[in-house]
Amino acid sequence: MSISLTRIPEVNGAENILSEEALAFIEALHEKFAGTRDELLAARAARRAEYAAAKRIDFDPATEEIRNGDWKVAEAPAALQDRRVEITGPASPAKMAINALNSGAKVWLADLEDASTPSWENVIDAVANLTNAARGELSFTSEEGKTYQLRSDAPLATVVVRPRGWHMVENNVLIDGKPGVGALVDFGLHFFHNAKHLTATGQGPFYYLPKMEHYLEPRLWNDVFTFAQEYVGIPYGTIRATMLIETIPAAFQMEEFLYELRDHASGLNAGRWDYLFSMIKTFREAGEAFIMPDRADVAMTAPMMRAYTELLVKTCHKRGAFAMGGMAAVIPNRREPETTAAAFEKVRADKTREAGDGFDGSWVAHPDLVPICQEVFDSVLGDKPNQLDKQRPEVEVTAEQLLDVASAPGKVTEAGVRANLYVAVAYTAVWLSGNGAVAIHNLMEDAATAEISRSQIWQQIRNEVVAEDTGNTITAELVANILAEEVERLRGEVNDEARFAAYYEPAAELIGTLVSGRDEDFADFLTTPAYELLDKEPVK
């Protein structure tokens, strides 16, 4: 097996990040684990077909012994004992990394996944920024001369890095001439350069693991961690990882996920937006019972979402793991006081519900929301760092409750179709330009919300859903007409023909294909075909 690079990106510190020693580690990871990763991805499609045909998933009787067993995950290190507020965002550019570290949050989810476009420049810049930040050396000066530095008057957020999911490739790292595994590249580069330093300072290495569907996938991560720790010479069990429960199959295997990673696990997170996408994707052709209302109508108070989050809290605390709440997508606008006040109210209500349910902390996407989340969890936690002692013996969740899409309040409307198309195209265009976290109409959109938008429309076309506001059947022709109108609307808003042609036109073409309602056009992940459009010079 041999490793090679397509190029060294023009990023400060890139040659050090892509050193021979680091690449040798990446090569070793691929040699040991890439084959298993390929097998696990292939198994996903067969399982999904089974679930869709049966119109059901259930708890696996083969793993009942694990669910009934007496075991707990390893105790969390001191740096992860208090996670009451976590801020999420990309680790590139440096300005955003510094703002997240300085935000006052207990934890920063440094995102190389849904909130980041995985251009080669972004990937390497993110690792370089994280490497500098671990040593207190990260700073940035803007073109206007404004300097951003790490604060010294208060603690910085503890860094938890989210690598790409198992499905993504890295076209710029070639293993025997074929694209590498994005997850192994992200993890490998960050771990190799930072594991020993973070271990010495007690600040890691810590990770968030996304997009998993079966307990064999965290088992693979556990094998990766075991090998990696031995490779660089840090003790077994030093790594801690929080897994996102953001696929519907994973909701039925929460205990199995924790068990497989138990020596390295620190918790589970309710990845609510990808979870909704997974529900749509898994049962997209399974009929009326799985038709989701307009995205804006699906709240965390829907019965299926309550079942999912209450089961997560119960499972985590039963096993000594942290239960982390999900992202509130609303964000403030400092130029619009009314918008900001509404955002604060929604976030407060969301976090109050989570804290009351027993979550140990939750996510926000904007520094201005950190104090609200902190205040809510402070009021529940008091002097305690977490709620691990809050068991939920009264919670009993069935498969029927987890799959109860039909009881979710809300409607399918043509207005919702229009909003979905606007968001899907606008987000994908900005993603193609290099930015994976996008504020659209006072919501922080990332890949997960774009995934909901495009998959809902595919499902609506396929199932010939009738829009309740107009009485029209949602057809491919209707969607194509609305898409054309929304693209023209975006053209007027962008008001830059070069930029529009470079990013918005290919985004619109891609979304137009992905929402067709045809089997051959449904991509498992929007970012997979979008990634193949990234290899172009950015528009200045």
ZADREN-855929 format. One record per residue (C-alpha): residue in three letters; x, y, z. Coordinates in steps of 0.2 Angstrom, whole numbers. Each point is the difference from the previous one (the first is absolute). Layout:
<pts>
{Ala; {X; Y; Z}}
...
</pts>
This chain:
<pts>
{Met; {0; 0; 0}}
{Ser; {7; 17; -4}}
{Ile; {-6; 18; 4}}
{Ser; {1; 15; -11}}
{Leu; {-7; 18; -1}}
{Thr; {-7; 9; -15}}
{Arg; {7; 16; 7}}
{Ile; {6; 10; 15}}
{Pro; {-14; 13; 3}}
{Glu; {5; 19; 2}}
{Val; {-3; 0; 19}}
{Asn; {12; 6; 13}}
{Gly; {8; -15; 8}}
{Ala; {-6; -12; -13}}
{Glu; {16; -8; -3}}
{Asn; {2; -4; 19}}
{Ile; {-18; -7; 1}}
{Leu; {4; -11; -15}}
{Ser; {17; -6; 6}}
{Glu; {7; -17; -5}}
{Glu; {-3; -6; 18}}
{Ala; {-18; 5; 0}}
{Leu; {-4; -7; -17}}
{Ala; {8; -17; 5}}
{Phe; {-13; 0; 14}}
{Ile; {-14; 4; -12}}
{Glu; {7; -15; -11}}
{Ala; {0; -11; 15}}
{Leu; {-18; 4; 5}}
{His; {-6; -4; -18}}
{Glu; {10; -16; -1}}
{Lys; {-8; -6; 16}}
{Phe; {-18; 7; -1}}
{Ala; {-5; 6; -17}}
{Gly; {-6; -17; -6}}
{Thr; {-11; -2; 15}}
{Arg; {-7; 17; -2}}
{Asp; {-4; -5; -18}}
{Glu; {-9; -15; 5}}
{Leu; {-11; 9; 13}}
{Leu; {-5; 13; -13}}
{Ala; {-6; -14; -12}}
{Ala; {-10; -7; 14}}
{Arg; {-10; 16; 3}}
{Ala; {-9; -1; -17}}
{Ala; {-6; -18; 3}}
{Arg; {-6; 4; 18}}
{Arg; {-9; 16; -6}}
{Ala; {-9; -10; -14}}
{Glu; {-6; -13; 14}}
{Tyr; {-6; 14; 11}}
{Ala; {-10; 9; -14}}
{Ala; {-8; -17; -6}}
{Ala; {-5; -4; 18}}
{Lys; {-5; 18; 4}}
{Arg; {8; -3; 17}}
{Ile; {16; -1; 10}}
{Asp; {1; -9; 17}}
{Phe; {12; -3; 14}}
{Asp; {12; -14; -5}}
{Pro; {-4; -16; 10}}
{Ala; {18; -6; -3}}
{Thr; {7; 14; 11}}
{Glu; {-13; -1; 14}}
{Glu; {14; -6; 12}}
{Ile; {9; 16; -3}}
{Arg; {-16; 10; 4}}
{Asn; {-3; -10; 16}}
{Gly; {18; -1; 6}}
{Asp; {8; 9; 14}}
{Trp; {13; 11; -7}}
{Lys; {5; 18; -1}}
{Val; {11; 11; -11}}
{Ala; {17; 6; 6}}
{Glu; {-1; 15; 12}}
{Ala; {2; 17; -9}}
{Pro; {16; 10; 2}}
{Ala; {0; 16; 10}}
{Ala; {-1; 11; -16}}
{Leu; {-16; -9; -6}}
{Gln; {-9; -1; 17}}
{Asp; {-10; 17; -3}}
{Arg; {-7; 2; -17}}
{Arg; {-15; 10; 3}}
{Val; {2; 11; -15}}
{Glu; {9; -5; -16}}
{Ile; {2; 12; -15}}
{Thr; {2; -8; -17}}
{Gly; {8; 7; -16}}
{Pro; {14; -3; -13}}
{Ala; {19; 1; 5}}
{Ser; {4; 9; -15}}
{Pro; {2; 15; -2}}
{Ala; {10; 5; 15}}
{Lys; {-11; 14; 5}}
{Met; {-15; -12; 3}}
{Ala; {11; -12; 9}}
{Ile; {6; 14; 12}}
{Asn; {-18; 7; 3}}
{Ala; {-6; -18; 4}}
{Leu; {15; -3; 12}}
{Asn; {-3; 18; 8}}
{Ser; {-19; -2; 1}}
{Gly; {-2; -5; 18}}
{Ala; {-7; -17; -5}}
{Lys; {6; -15; 10}}
{Val; {4; -10; -16}}
{Trp; {3; 4; -18}}
{Leu; {-5; -13; -13}}
{Ala; {13; 4; -13}}
{Asp; {-9; -6; -16}}
{Leu; {9; -7; -15}}
{Glu; {-17; -8; -5}}
{Asp; {-18; 8; -2}}
{Ala; {5; 18; 3}}
{Ser; {16; -1; -11}}
{Thr; {3; -1; -18}}
{Pro; {13; -13; -2}}
{Ser; {11; 9; -13}}
{Trp; {18; -5; 2}}
{Glu; {4; 17; 6}}
{Asn; {-13; 0; 13}}
{Val; {5; -18; 6}}
{Ile; {18; 5; 3}}
{Asp; {-3; 17; 6}}
{Ala; {-12; -7; 13}}
{Val; {13; -13; 6}}
{Ala; {13; 14; 1}}
{Asn; {-11; 12; 10}}
{Leu; {-4; -14; 12}}
{Thr; {18; -4; 2}}
{Asn; {4; 18; 3}}
{Ala; {-14; 2; 12}}
{Ala; {5; -16; 10}}
{Arg; {16; 10; 4}}
{Gly; {-8; 16; 3}}
{Glu; {8; 8; -16}}
{Leu; {-15; 3; -11}}
{Ser; {-2; 18; -5}}
{Phe; {-7; 9; -16}}
{Thr; {1; 17; -7}}
{Ser; {-13; 6; -12}}
{Glu; {3; 10; -16}}
{Glu; {-7; 15; 9}}
{Gly; {14; -3; 13}}
{Lys; {-11; -6; 14}}
{Thr; {9; -13; 11}}
{Tyr; {-9; -16; 7}}
{Gln; {9; -9; 14}}
{Leu; {-4; -13; 13}}
{Arg; {-7; 7; 16}}
{Ser; {11; -1; 16}}
{Asp; {-13; 7; 12}}
{Ala; {-12; -15; 0}}
{Pro; {1; -19; -4}}
{Leu; {0; -5; -18}}
{Ala; {-13; -12; -6}}
{Thr; {6; -18; 0}}
{Val; {2; -6; -18}}
{Val; {-9; -15; -6}}
{Val; {3; -4; -19}}
{Arg; {-13; -7; -12}}
{Pro; {8; -9; -15}}
{Arg; {-10; -4; -15}}
{Gly; {-11; -14; 0}}
{Trp; {5; -17; -7}}
{His; {-8; 3; -16}}
{Met; {10; 14; -6}}
{Val; {16; -1; -10}}
{Glu; {16; 11; -1}}
{Asn; {4; 2; -19}}
{Asn; {17; 9; 4}}
{Val; {7; -15; 10}}
{Leu; {2; -15; -11}}
{Ile; {3; -18; 7}}
{Asp; {6; -11; -14}}
{Gly; {-6; 14; -12}}
{Lys; {-18; 0; 7}}
{Pro; {-8; 13; 11}}
{Gly; {3; -2; 19}}
{Val; {-13; -1; 13}}
{Gly; {-5; 18; 6}}
{Ala; {-3; -6; 18}}
{Leu; {18; -8; 1}}
{Val; {8; 15; -7}}
{Asp; {-9; 12; 11}}
{Phe; {3; -10; 16}}
{Gly; {17; -6; -5}}
{Leu; {7; 17; -3}}
{His; {-7; 8; 15}}
{Phe; {5; -14; 12}}
{Phe; {17; -2; -7}}
{His; {5; 18; 3}}
{Asn; {-9; 2; 16}}
{Ala; {-3; -16; 10}}
{Lys; {15; 1; 11}}
{His; {-1; 18; 4}}
{Leu; {-19; -1; 4}}
{Thr; {3; -15; 11}}
{Ala; {14; 9; 9}}
{Thr; {-11; 15; 3}}
{Gly; {-16; -10; 5}}
{Gln; {-10; 8; -15}}
{Gly; {-2; -15; -11}}
{Pro; {0; -7; -12}}
{Phe; {-19; 1; -1}}
{Tyr; {-11; -4; -15}}
{Tyr; {-18; 1; -6}}
{Leu; {-5; -15; -12}}
{Pro; {-13; 4; -13}}
{Lys; {-12; -9; -12}}
{Met; {1; -18; 7}}
{Glu; {-14; -13; -3}}
{His; {6; -16; 8}}
{Tyr; {9; -5; 15}}
{Leu; {14; -8; -10}}
{Glu; {4; 18; -6}}
{Pro; {5; 6; 18}}
{Arg; {9; -17; 2}}
{Leu; {11; 5; -15}}
{Trp; {3; 17; 8}}
{Asn; {5; -9; 16}}
{Asp; {13; -10; -9}}
{Val; {6; 16; -9}}
{Phe; {2; 8; 17}}
{Thr; {9; -15; 8}}
{Phe; {12; -1; -14}}
{Ala; {3; 19; -1}}
{Gln; {4; 1; 19}}
{Glu; {13; -14; -1}}
{Tyr; {7; 8; -16}}
{Val; {5; 16; 8}}
{Gly; {3; -6; 17}}
{Ile; {-14; 6; 11}}
{Pro; {-10; -11; 13}}
{Tyr; {-15; -10; -6}}
{Gly; {-16; 9; 4}}
{Thr; {7; 17; -1}}
{Ile; {-11; 5; -15}}
{Arg; {-18; 4; 4}}
{Ala; {-14; 1; -13}}
{Thr; {-18; 5; 0}}
{Met; {-11; -8; -13}}
{Leu; {-14; 9; -9}}
{Ile; {-16; -10; -1}}
{Glu; {-5; 8; -16}}
{Thr; {-7; -14; -10}}
{Ile; {-16; -10; 3}}
{Pro; {9; -17; 1}}
{Ala; {12; 7; 13}}
{Ala; {-15; 4; 11}}
{Phe; {-3; -18; 2}}
{Gln; {18; -4; 5}}
{Met; {5; 14; 12}}
{Glu; {5; -13; 13}}
{Glu; {10; -10; -12}}
{Phe; {9; 16; -6}}
{Leu; {5; 4; 17}}
{Tyr; {5; -18; 4}}
{Glu; {11; -1; -16}}
{Leu; {10; 16; 5}}
{Arg; {-2; -2; 19}}
{Asp; {19; 2; 4}}
{His; {0; 16; -11}}
{Ala; {-18; 6; 1}}
{Ser; {-5; 16; 9}}
{Gly; {-18; 2; -6}}
{Leu; {-14; 1; -14}}
{Asn; {-7; 15; -8}}
{Ala; {-17; 3; -7}}
{Gly; {4; 5; -18}}
{Arg; {-17; 5; -4}}
{Trp; {1; 7; -17}}
{Asp; {9; -14; -8}}
{Tyr; {-11; -12; 10}}
{Leu; {-15; 7; -9}}
{Phe; {9; -1; -17}}
{Ser; {4; -18; 4}}
{Met; {-18; -4; 4}}
{Ile; {-5; 7; -17}}
{Lys; {14; -9; -9}}
{Thr; {-3; -17; 8}}
{Phe; {-18; 0; -4}}
{Arg; {-1; 11; -15}}
{Glu; {-11; -12; -10}}
{Ala; {-9; -8; 14}}
{Gly; {-16; 9; -2}}
{Glu; {-12; 12; 9}}
{Ala; {5; -5; 18}}
{Phe; {17; 8; -3}}
{Ile; {-4; 16; -8}}
{Met; {8; 14; 10}}
{Pro; {-9; 17; 2}}
{Asp; {9; 16; -6}}
{Arg; {17; 1; 8}}
{Ala; {-5; 16; 9}}
{Asp; {-14; -10; 9}}
{Val; {10; -14; 7}}
{Ala; {4; 5; 18}}
{Met; {9; -10; 13}}
{Thr; {-17; -1; 9}}
{Ala; {-6; -12; -13}}
{Pro; {-4; -17; 8}}
{Met; {14; -9; -11}}
{Met; {13; 13; 5}}
{Arg; {-5; -1; 19}}
{Ala; {2; -19; -1}}
{Tyr; {17; 2; -8}}
{Thr; {7; 13; 12}}
{Glu; {-7; -8; 16}}
{Leu; {7; -17; -5}}
{Leu; {17; 8; -3}}
{Val; {0; 8; 17}}
{Lys; {-5; -16; 9}}
{Thr; {13; -10; -10}}
{Cys; {14; 11; 4}}
{His; {-3; 2; 18}}
{Lys; {-3; -18; 3}}
{Arg; {18; -3; -8}}
{Gly; {9; 15; 8}}
{Ala; {1; 9; -16}}
{Phe; {-5; 19; -3}}
{Ala; {-16; 4; -10}}
{Met; {3; 15; -11}}
{Gly; {-14; 10; -7}}
{Gly; {-2; 5; -18}}
{Met; {2; 16; -10}}
{Ala; {-13; 14; 1}}
{Ala; {1; 6; -18}}
{Val; {-6; 18; 3}}
{Ile; {14; 13; 2}}
{Pro; {-1; 19; 5}}
{Asn; {3; 14; -11}}
{Arg; {9; 15; 8}}
{Arg; {-8; 12; -12}}
{Glu; {-18; -6; 3}}
{Pro; {-5; 1; 19}}
{Glu; {-17; -8; -3}}
{Thr; {8; -15; -9}}
{Thr; {13; -2; 13}}
{Ala; {-13; 1; 14}}
{Ala; {-10; -14; -9}}
{Ala; {15; -10; -2}}
{Phe; {5; 1; 18}}
{Glu; {-18; -5; 5}}
{Lys; {0; -15; -11}}
{Val; {18; -6; 6}}
{Arg; {-5; 3; 18}}
{Ala; {-16; -11; -2}}
{Asp; {10; -13; -9}}
{Lys; {14; -1; 13}}
{Thr; {-12; 0; 15}}
{Arg; {-9; -15; -7}}
{Glu; {17; -9; -2}}
{Ala; {6; 4; 17}}
{Gly; {-16; -5; 8}}
{Asp; {1; -17; -10}}
{Gly; {17; -3; 8}}
{Phe; {12; 4; -14}}
{Asp; {17; 5; 7}}
{Gly; {3; 14; -13}}
{Ser; {-5; 6; -17}}
{Trp; {6; 8; -16}}
{Val; {-1; 18; -6}}
{Ala; {6; 7; -17}}
{His; {4; 18; 5}}
{Pro; {10; 8; 14}}
{Asp; {-15; 11; 5}}
{Leu; {-10; -15; 4}}
{Val; {13; -7; 12}}
{Pro; {-6; 10; 15}}
{Ile; {-18; -6; -2}}
{Cys; {5; -18; -1}}
{Gln; {12; 2; 15}}
{Glu; {-14; 9; 10}}
{Val; {-13; -14; -3}}
{Phe; {12; -14; 5}}
{Asp; {7; 10; 15}}
{Ser; {-18; 1; 7}}
{Val; {-2; -19; -1}}
{Leu; {18; -6; 4}}
{Gly; {4; 12; 14}}
{Asp; {17; -5; 6}}
{Lys; {0; -16; -9}}
{Pro; {10; -2; -16}}
{Asn; {-13; -12; -8}}
{Gln; {-16; -10; 2}}
{Leu; {7; -17; -1}}
{Asp; {-9; -4; 17}}
{Lys; {-17; 3; -9}}
{Gln; {-6; -17; -5}}
{Arg; {-16; -1; -10}}
{Pro; {-8; -17; 6}}
{Glu; {-17; 6; -5}}
{Val; {5; 1; -19}}
{Glu; {-5; -15; -10}}
{Val; {2; 3; -19}}
{Thr; {-7; -12; -13}}
{Ala; {5; -2; -18}}
{Glu; {-18; 6; -5}}
{Gln; {3; 16; 10}}
{Leu; {17; 3; -9}}
{Leu; {-8; -2; -17}}
{Asp; {-15; 10; 3}}
{Val; {2; 13; -14}}
{Ala; {-19; 0; -3}}
{Ser; {-4; 9; 17}}
{Ala; {12; 14; -3}}
{Pro; {-10; 16; -1}}
{Gly; {1; 11; -16}}
{Lys; {-4; 0; -18}}
{Val; {8; -3; -17}}
{Thr; {-2; 16; -10}}
{Glu; {6; 7; -16}}
{Ala; {7; 15; 10}}
{Gly; {11; -13; 9}}
{Val; {6; -7; -17}}
{Arg; {5; 17; -5}}
{Ala; {9; 3; 16}}
{Asn; {9; -17; -1}}
{Leu; {6; 4; -18}}
{Tyr; {6; 17; 5}}
{Val; {10; -6; 15}}
{Ala; {7; -16; -10}}
{Val; {6; 11; -14}}
{Ala; {6; 14; 10}}
{Tyr; {10; -11; 13}}
{Thr; {7; -11; -14}}
{Ala; {7; 15; -9}}
{Val; {8; 8; 15}}
{Trp; {7; -17; 5}}
{Leu; {8; -2; -18}}
{Ser; {8; 17; 3}}
{Gly; {9; -6; 15}}
{Asn; {-12; 4; 15}}
{Gly; {-9; -14; 9}}
{Ala; {-10; 10; 13}}
{Val; {-12; 12; -8}}
{Ala; {-12; 12; 8}}
{Ile; {-16; 0; -10}}
{His; {-16; 10; 6}}
{Asn; {7; 0; 18}}
{Leu; {3; -19; 0}}
{Met; {17; -8; 1}}
{Glu; {-1; -12; -14}}
{Asp; {13; -14; -2}}
{Ala; {0; -16; -11}}
{Ala; {-13; -8; 11}}
{Thr; {-13; 12; -3}}
{Ala; {3; 1; -19}}
{Glu; {-1; -19; 1}}
{Ile; {-18; 1; 7}}
{Ser; {-5; 13; -13}}
{Arg; {5; -10; -15}}
{Ser; {-5; -18; 7}}
{Gln; {-17; 7; 5}}
{Ile; {-4; 5; -18}}
{Trp; {6; -16; -7}}
{Gln; {-12; -10; 12}}
{Gln; {-14; 12; -4}}
{Ile; {1; -3; -19}}
{Arg; {3; -18; 2}}
{Asn; {-16; -2; 11}}
{Glu; {-11; 12; -10}}
{Val; {-3; 11; 15}}
{Val; {-13; 13; -1}}
{Ala; {4; 18; 6}}
{Glu; {-12; 5; 13}}
{Asp; {1; 19; -4}}
{Thr; {-3; -1; -19}}
{Gly; {-8; -18; -3}}
{Asn; {14; -3; -13}}
{Thr; {8; -17; -1}}
{Ile; {19; 2; 3}}
{Thr; {7; -6; -17}}
{Ala; {17; 1; -8}}
{Glu; {-7; 13; -12}}
{Leu; {-7; 11; 14}}
{Val; {16; -1; 9}}
{Ala; {10; 4; -15}}
{Asn; {-10; 15; -3}}
{Ile; {2; 6; 18}}
{Leu; {18; -4; -1}}
{Ala; {2; 12; -15}}
{Glu; {-9; 14; 9}}
{Glu; {11; -2; 16}}
{Val; {16; 0; -10}}
{Glu; {-5; 16; -8}}
{Arg; {-4; 7; 17}}
{Leu; {17; -5; 6}}
{Arg; {8; 8; -16}}
{Gly; {-8; 16; 5}}
{Glu; {6; -1; 18}}
{Val; {18; -5; -5}}
{Asn; {2; 14; -13}}
{Asp; {16; -7; -6}}
{Glu; {0; -10; -16}}
{Ala; {17; -7; 1}}
{Arg; {-3; -7; 18}}
{Phe; {-18; -6; -5}}
{Ala; {7; -9; -15}}
{Ala; {14; -8; 10}}
{Tyr; {-10; -6; 15}}
{Tyr; {-19; 2; -1}}
{Glu; {-2; -7; -18}}
{Pro; {8; -16; 4}}
{Ala; {-8; -1; 17}}
{Ala; {-17; 2; -8}}
{Glu; {4; -13; -13}}
{Leu; {5; -12; 13}}
{Ile; {-15; 3; 11}}
{Gly; {-11; -2; -15}}
{Thr; {6; -17; -3}}
{Leu; {0; -5; 19}}
{Val; {-19; 4; 2}}
{Ser; {-6; -9; -15}}
{Gly; {-9; -14; 9}}
{Arg; {9; -13; -11}}
{Asp; {10; -14; 9}}
{Glu; {16; 3; -10}}
{Asp; {1; 18; 5}}
{Phe; {-2; -2; 19}}
{Ala; {18; 3; 7}}
{Asp; {3; -7; 18}}
{Phe; {8; 17; 4}}
{Leu; {-1; 16; -9}}
{Thr; {18; 4; 4}}
{Thr; {7; -15; -10}}
{Pro; {-5; 6; -17}}
{Ala; {3; 18; 5}}
{Tyr; {18; -4; 5}}
{Glu; {4; -5; -18}}
{Leu; {-4; 18; -5}}
{Leu; {12; 7; 12}}
{Asp; {16; 0; -11}}
{Lys; {0; 17; -7}}
{Glu; {8; 17; 4}}
{Pro; {-11; 10; 11}}
{Val; {-8; 16; -7}}
{Lys; {8; 16; 7}}
</pts>
